[in-house]
């Protein structure tokens, strides 16, 4: 049980602070300062049935409300454009990775050229800040699904950030499709839900955000080769890693086209977000630390998922984000996985309940039932709301400071306090930091302690009993994702 006594918060500071200047936070001596203040103010969070009320330092953590600029962005997301994109992509007949790359009407080449042309139209509205490229490579035979050497091309549109362009956020969908036989490149494979819907989301975000000026860089991608083995996304992630690109988040939208389950029920206000716990790229040494400190629910991808809920669940998006504590669906995978393999935080958006009669199926009628991934089975208002969730997420990430780096907990002395240190970020709009904490049984952060523009904090709570994190705060009041600390001896 958390003790129901006043908790003090200690922050390092190099200047004397007046007691009158602070009302809820306590500053005290650390290596750099000599000022001490106290307060009995506490925040409380309702606990579950049978559990005591959670009390401790700081303020109760609340979701980040959309400001006027974000609300304007979300209003611009256009359902009719999204529907037109899905229907146009389905009209190419098939977009199988092994289909024709030269036919101007049918096949993956025609789809690639159309996406490139549409992305280029969006880029023309950006004043030169958005660049579109065809990211191609020759994939050598990779049985069983790439039987012959095949050119795989991603369409990548990059909106350069205005103040911290080195910080990158990626949103994608895959434009290839398939029918029942994963090697059949001739039969119709309209791929409306899987995954023209995800491509439509990325393309609509590119159109709407092209005229805006995010602080960080946003990448809108339509990748190929997903159905054959995540080849396009793997190439993209590998290129970023080789170039030392600071990808701080990647989201794939894969099968986000329908709110209808196979039993006919609908859940039009929920989108699933798959986020791994144990990192795919974890080394044995990192695994040892994770087991020692209990970080199974605090991977960078889990912090991203918490961030998404804090900025994208509101009356403007009209959506609930259901976070699934898995890397992907059971024994399945998507284009976020190659980014996870490279150590980048990544997650997957997918509709709440899939209807398997309308994905990976030949277009046909059996016993009066229609099969095939056709536009008529899509829910376009639903895709539009999913696009708003993505827009709220990407814009909030790109206009807040980046995730703090090198966040550590000092462990050279055994105490019931917790000493946190971190490296100061270089964002020009950085205002300061907050320490966040929660009970070990809580799924999300519950308390935030404002610590100002400092790089260390002493909190009078035991690191044995609660989890801690640190997040940056911008001058615009926007909070970035939380960084989970590792031990510092």
C-alpha positions in Angstrom: 0.0 0.0 0.0 1.3 3.5 -0.8 1.8 5.5 2.4 -0.7 8.2 3.0 1.8 10.8 4.1 3.1 13.9 2.4 5.6 13.2 -0.3 8.4 15.5 -1.2 9.9 16.0 -4.6 13.6 17.0 -4.8 15.1 18.6 -7.8 18.7 19.6 -8.5 19.1 23.3 -9.1 22.1 25.7 -9.1 20.2 28.8 -8.1 18.4 29.7 -4.8 14.6 29.5 -5.2 12.0 31.4 -3.3 9.4 29.4 -1.3 6.8 31.8 -2.4 7.4 30.9 -6.1 6.3 27.3 -5.7 3.0 25.9 -4.5 3.0 22.1 -5.0 6.6 21.0 -5.6 9.5 20.6 -3.3 13.1 21.4 -4.3 16.0 20.3 -2.3 19.7 19.8 -2.3 21.4 17.5 -4.8 24.9 17.7 -6.3 24.2 21.2 -7.9 22.1 23.1 -5.5 21.2 24.0 -1.9 17.6 25.1 -1.8 14.8 23.2 0.0 11.1 23.8 -0.1 8.2 21.6 1.1 4.5 21.1 0.4 1.8 18.7 1.4 0.0 18.8 -1.9 -0.6 15.4 -3.4 -2.4 14.0 -6.4 -4.7 11.0 -6.1 -6.0 8.6 -8.8 -8.9 6.3 -8.3 -7.8 2.7 -8.1 -9.6 -0.5 -9.1 -12.1 -2.3 -7.0 -10.6 -3.4 -3.7 -7.4 -1.4 -4.2 -6.4 1.7 -2.2 -6.5 5.1 -3.7 -3.1 5.9 -5.3 -1.4 8.9 -3.7 1.9 10.6 -4.3 3.8 13.6 -5.6 2.8 15.6 -8.6 -0.4 16.2 -10.5 -2.8 13.7 -12.0 -1.8 13.0 -15.6 -4.4 14.0 -18.1 -4.7 13.6 -21.9 -3.3 16.3 -24.1 -6.1 18.3 -25.7 -6.0 19.1 -29.4 -5.2 22.8 -29.9 -6.7 25.0 -32.6 -4.1 24.1 -35.2 -4.6 20.3 -34.7 -8.4 20.7 -34.8 -8.1 22.5 -38.1 -5.9 19.7 -39.5 -8.4 17.0 -38.4 -11.2 18.9 -40.0 -9.4 18.8 -43.3 -9.2 15.0 -43.4 -11.6 14.3 -46.3 -13.7 11.1 -46.4 -14.5 11.6 -50.1 -10.8 11.7 -51.0 -10.0 8.7 -48.9 -12.8 6.7 -50.7 -11.6 7.9 -54.1 -8.1 6.7 -53.3 -9.3 3.2 -52.1 -11.5 2.8 -55.2 -8.7 3.9 -57.6 -6.2 1.5 -56.1 -8.7 -1.4 -56.3 -9.3 -0.5 -59.9 -5.8 -1.5 -60.9 -7.1 -5.1 -60.8 -4.1 -6.5 -59.0 -1.2 -4.9 -57.2 0.6 -8.2 -56.6 4.3 -7.6 -56.1 5.0 -10.0 -59.0 2.5 -8.4 -61.3 3.4 -6.2 -64.3 5.5 -3.2 -63.6 5.1 -1.7 -67.1 1.4 -2.1 -67.9 0.0 1.4 -67.7 -3.5 0.2 -66.6 -3.1 -3.0 -64.6 -0.7 -4.2 -62.0 1.7 -2.9 -59.3 3.6 -0.7 -61.7 0.5 1.3 -62.7 -0.4 1.6 -59.0 3.1 2.8 -58.1 3.1 5.5 -60.8 -0.4 6.7 -59.8 0.6 7.0 -56.1 3.8 8.8 -57.0 1.9 11.3 -59.1 -0.6 12.0 -56.4 2.1 12.4 -53.7 3.9 14.8 -56.1 0.7 16.9 -56.3 0.7 17.1 -52.5 4.4 18.0 -52.5 3.8 20.9 -54.9 1.8 22.6 -52.2 4.6 22.5 -49.7 6.9 25.2 -51.0 9.7 22.8 -51.6 9.7 21.3 -48.1 8.2 17.9 -49.2 10.1 15.6 -51.5 8.8 12.5 -53.2 11.0 9.6 -54.3 10.7 6.1 -55.7 12.8 4.0 -53.4 13.7 0.9 -55.5 15.9 -2.1 -55.2 16.3 -5.5 -56.9 15.1 -8.2 -54.5 16.9 -11.5 -55.3 14.9 -14.7 -55.2 13.6 -15.4 -51.7 11.5 -18.6 -51.7 8.8 -19.3 -51.3 7.1 -16.0 -52.2 9.8 -14.3 -54.3 10.6 -17.0 -56.9 12.5 -14.7 -59.3 14.6 -11.5 -58.9 12.0 -8.7 -58.6 12.2 -5.0 -58.4 10.4 -3.7 -55.3 9.6 0.0 -55.1 8.4 2.1 -52.1 6.9 5.5 -52.7 8.3 7.8 -50.0 7.2 11.4 -49.4 9.3 13.3 -46.8 8.1 16.6 -45.2 11.2 18.2 -43.8 10.9 19.6 -40.3 11.4 23.3 -39.7 13.6 23.3 -36.6 14.6 19.7 -35.8 14.6 17.9 -39.2 16.9 15.2 -37.9 14.1 13.8 -35.8 11.9 11.6 -38.0 8.4 10.1 -37.7 7.1 7.6 -40.3 3.5 6.6 -41.2 2.9 4.0 -43.9 0.5 1.6 -45.6 1.4 -1.1 -48.1 0.2 -0.8 -51.7 0.8 -4.4 -52.9 -2.1 -6.9 -52.7 -2.7 -10.6 -53.1 -5.5 -13.2 -53.7 -5.9 -16.7 -52.2 -2.7 -18.0 -53.8 0.2 -15.8 -52.6 2.1 -16.5 -55.9 -0.8 -15.7 -58.3 0.1 -12.4 -59.9 -2.5 -12.6 -62.6 -5.9 -13.1 -60.8 -7.8 -10.0 -59.5 -6.6 -8.9 -56.1 -8.3 -5.5 -55.5 -6.9 -5.2 -51.9 -9.3 -2.5 -50.8 -9.1 -3.1 -47.1 -5.7 -4.9 -47.2 -4.2 -2.4 -47.8 -5.5 0.4 -50.0 -7.1 1.7 -46.8 -3.7 2.1 -45.1 -2.2 3.7 -48.2 -5.2 6.1 -48.4 -4.5 7.2 -44.8 -0.8 7.9 -45.5 -1.7 9.8 -48.7 -4.4 11.9 -47.1 -2.0 12.9 -44.3 0.6 13.9 -46.8 -2.0 16.0 -48.6 -3.2 17.8 -45.5 0.1 18.3 -43.8 2.0 19.4 -46.9 1.2 23.1 -46.2 2.1 22.9 -42.5 5.4 23.4 -40.8 6.1 20.7 -38.2 9.2 21.0 -36.1 10.3 17.5 -36.9 10.3 15.5 -40.2 7.3 13.4 -41.1 7.6 10.6 -43.7 4.5 9.3 -45.6 5.2 6.0 -47.2 3.4 3.5 -49.5 5.6 0.4 -49.4 5.5 -2.8 -51.6 6.4 -6.4 -51.0 4.5 -6.7 -47.7 2.4 -9.7 -48.7 5.6 -11.5 -50.0 7.5 -11.0 -46.7 7.7 -7.4 -45.6 10.4 -6.7 -48.2 9.7 -3.0 -49.0 9.5 -2.0 -45.3 12.6 -4.0 -44.5 14.5 -2.2 -47.2 13.3 1.2 -46.0 14.2 0.5 -42.3 17.6 -0.8 -43.3 18.4 2.3 -45.3 17.4 4.5 -42.4 19.6 2.5 -40.0 22.6 2.6 -42.3 22.2 6.4 -42.6 22.0 6.8 -38.9 18.5 8.3 -39.2 16.9 9.2 -35.9 13.5 7.5 -36.4 11.7 8.1 -33.1 8.4 6.5 -34.2 6.9 4.4 -37.0 3.3 3.4 -37.5 1.9 1.1 -40.1 -1.7 1.2 -41.1 -2.6 -2.3 -42.3 -6.2 -3.4 -42.7 -7.9 -0.3 -41.4 -10.8 -0.3 -43.8 -13.8 -1.8 -42.0 -15.5 -1.7 -38.7 -17.5 -4.8 -39.5 -16.7 -8.2 -38.1 -17.4 -11.6 -39.8 -20.5 -12.0 -37.7 -22.0 -8.7 -39.0 -21.5 -6.7 -35.8 -19.8 -3.3 -36.0 -17.4 -1.4 -33.8 -17.0 1.9 -35.7 -15.4 3.8 -32.9 -12.4 1.6 -32.0 -9.0 1.1 -33.7 -6.6 -1.5 -32.4 -2.9 -0.5 -31.9 -0.5 -3.4 -31.6 2.6 -2.5 -29.5 5.3 -5.0 -28.4 6.5 -5.3 -24.8 9.9 -7.1 -25.0 11.7 -5.3 -27.8 12.4 -7.3 -30.9 15.9 -6.0 -31.1 16.7 -6.6 -27.4 20.3 -7.8 -26.7 21.1 -10.4 -24.0 22.6 -7.7 -21.9 19.5 -5.6 -22.3 17.3 -8.6 -21.4 19.3 -9.0 -18.2 18.5 -5.4 -17.2 14.9 -5.7 -18.2 14.4 -8.8 -16.0 16.2 -7.1 -13.1 14.1 -3.9 -13.2 10.8 -5.2 -14.5 10.6 -3.4 -17.8 8.4 -5.8 -19.7 5.6 -3.3 -20.1 7.8 -0.3 -20.8 9.4 -0.8 -24.2 9.7 2.3 -26.5 6.8 0.9 -28.5 4.6 0.7 -25.4 5.4 4.3 -24.6 4.4 5.2 -28.1 1.0 3.5 -27.6 0.4 5.4 -24.4 1.3 8.6 -26.2 -1.2 7.8 -29.0 -4.0 7.3 -26.5 -3.1 10.6 -24.8 -3.3 12.7 -28.0 -5.7 10.8 -30.2 -8.7 9.8 -28.0 -10.9 12.9 -28.1 -14.2 14.2 -29.4 -12.5 15.4 -32.7 -11.3 12.0 -33.7 -14.3 10.3 -32.2 -12.2 7.1 -31.6 -11.0 4.8 -28.9 -7.6 3.4 -29.3 -7.5 -0.2 -28.0 -3.9 -1.0 -27.2 -3.1 -4.7 -27.7 0.0 -5.8 -25.8 1.4 -7.9 -28.6 3.8 -7.1 -31.5 1.0 -8.1 -34.0 -1.9 -10.4 -34.4 -1.3 -14.0 -33.3 1.6 -15.5 -35.3 1.2 -12.7 -37.9 3.2 -9.7 -38.9 3.3 -6.3 -40.7 5.6 -3.6 -41.9 6.4 -2.2 -38.4 8.4 -5.3 -37.6 11.4 -4.5 -39.8 11.6 -1.2 -38.0 11.5 -3.0 -34.7 14.3 -5.2 -35.9 16.4 -2.1 -36.4 15.7 -0.9 -32.9 13.1 1.8 -33.9 9.9 2.2 -31.9 7.0 1.1 -34.0 3.4 -0.1 -33.8 0.5 -1.2 -36.0 -3.0 0.2 -36.5 -5.6 -2.4 -37.5 -9.4 -2.5 -37.5 -11.1 -3.9 -34.4 -12.4 -7.2 -35.9 -11.2 -8.6 -39.2 -13.5 -10.3 -41.7 -11.4 -13.0 -43.3 -13.8 -13.4 -46.2 -12.6 -10.0 -47.5 -8.9 -10.3 -47.3 -6.4 -12.7 -49.1 -9.4 -14.2 -51.0 -10.1 -14.7 -54.7 -13.1 -12.6 -55.8 -16.0 -15.1 -56.1 -19.4 -16.1 -54.8 -19.9 -19.4 -52.9 -23.2 -20.5 -51.6 -24.5 -17.0 -52.0 -21.7 -15.4 -50.0 -19.3 -12.9 -51.7 -15.6 -13.3 -51.1 -12.9 -10.8 -52.0 -11.3 -7.6 -50.8 -13.6 -5.2 -52.6 -14.3 -1.5 -51.9 -18.0 -2.2 -51.2 -16.9 -3.9 -48.0 -15.1 -0.9 -46.7 -16.4 1.6 -44.2 -15.1 5.0 -45.4 -16.3 7.1 -42.5 -14.3 4.6 -40.3 -11.2 5.0 -42.4 -11.5 8.7 -42.1 -11.6 8.5 -38.3 -8.6 6.3 -38.4 -6.8 8.9 -40.5 -7.7 11.5 -37.8 -6.1 9.3 -35.1 -3.0 9.1 -37.3 -3.0 12.8 -38.0 -3.4 13.6 -34.3 -0.5 11.3 -33.4 1.9 12.4 -36.1 1.3 16.1 -35.7 1.6 15.8 -31.9 4.9 13.9 -32.2 6.3 16.3 -34.7 5.4 19.5 -32.8 6.4 18.4 -29.3 10.0 17.9 -28.2 11.6 14.5 -28.9 11.8 11.5 -26.5 14.4 12.2 -23.8 17.7 10.3 -24.2 20.0 8.5 -21.8 17.5 8.5 -18.9 18.9 6.7 -16.0 18.3 5.9 -12.3 21.3 6.2 -10.0 21.9 3.0 -8.1 25.3 3.7 -6.4 23.5 4.0 -3.0 20.6 2.1 -1.4 18.0 4.7 -0.5 14.2 5.0 -0.5 14.4 8.0 -2.7 14.8 7.7 -6.5 17.5 9.8 -8.3 16.8 10.3 -12.1 19.3 11.8 -14.5 19.0 12.4 -18.3 20.7 14.3 -21.1 19.2 17.6 -22.2 17.6 17.6 -25.6 18.6 20.1 -28.4 15.1 21.0 -29.5 14.9 24.9 -29.8 11.4 24.9 -28.3 12.3 22.8 -25.3 10.9 24.3 -22.1 11.7 21.6 -19.6 10.8 18.1 -18.3 8.4 16.2 -16.3 9.0 13.0 -14.2 6.0 10.6 -14.6 5.3 7.6 -12.4 2.7 4.9 -11.8 2.0 1.9 -9.7 3.6 -1.2 -11.1 0.2 -2.7 -11.7 -1.1 0.4 -13.5 -1.3 0.1 -17.3 -0.5 3.8 -17.9 1.2 6.7 -16.3 -0.9 8.3 -13.6 1.2 11.2 -12.1 3.4 14.0 -13.6 5.9 16.1 -11.6 7.0 19.3 -13.2 10.8 19.6 -12.8 11.6 22.5 -15.1 14.6 22.8 -17.4 16.9 20.5 -15.5 18.6 17.2 -16.1 18.2 15.4 -12.8 15.6 14.9 -10.1 15.3 13.2 -6.7 11.8 11.9 -6.0 10.8 10.7 -2.5 9.3 7.4 -3.8 11.1 4.1 -3.9 12.1 2.8 -7.3 11.3 -0.6 -5.8 7.6 0.2 -5.5 6.6 2.3 -8.6 7.8 2.8 -12.2 9.3 6.1 -13.4 9.7 7.8 -16.7 10.7 11.2 -18.1 9.1 13.3 -20.8 10.0 16.6 -22.4 7.7 19.6 -22.5 7.7 22.2 -25.3 7.3 25.9 -25.0 3.9 25.3 -26.7 2.9 23.1 -23.8 3.0 19.9 -25.8 4.5 16.8 -24.2 6.5 14.2 -26.0 6.6 10.4 -25.4 8.0 9.0 -22.2 11.4 7.5 -21.9 11.8 4.6 -19.4 15.0 4.8 -17.4 17.8 2.2 -17.1 20.2 1.8 -14.1 23.2 4.0 -13.6 25.7 2.6 -11.1 
